[in-house]
Amino acid sequence: MSLAQILAIQHVVSERQRGVATSLVPFFRTIGGSLGVGALGGILSAGLSRHLGTAAESARRVLSTPSQYTSSTPSASPNG
C-alpha cells in the first residue's frame, strides 16, 4: 500500500475513524486479491480442461493415484 493511499484515506475520514479506515484498506485489498486469484484459477482450470480434453482426465487420474504408476522395484543406488 502506498503512502499516498494512506494519507488520502486519513484525510477523508474523521479523526475518530482514522485507525479503522486505515486498517480496512489492506484488509479489503487482501480479500480482493484472494477472490481474484480464486476466480482466475477457476478460469484457467476450465480453459485447460477444455483445451486438453481427454489428456486432462488422464493427468487427473495419474495425479490422484500416483502409487499405481510408480515402480515397485527399488532404484539403484549411485554409491552402489
Secondary structure, DSSP 8 states (H G I E B T S, - for coil): --HHHHHHHHHHS-GGGHHHHHHHHHHHHHHHHHHHHHHHHHHHHHHHHHHHTHHHHHHHHHHH-GGGTS-SS----TT-
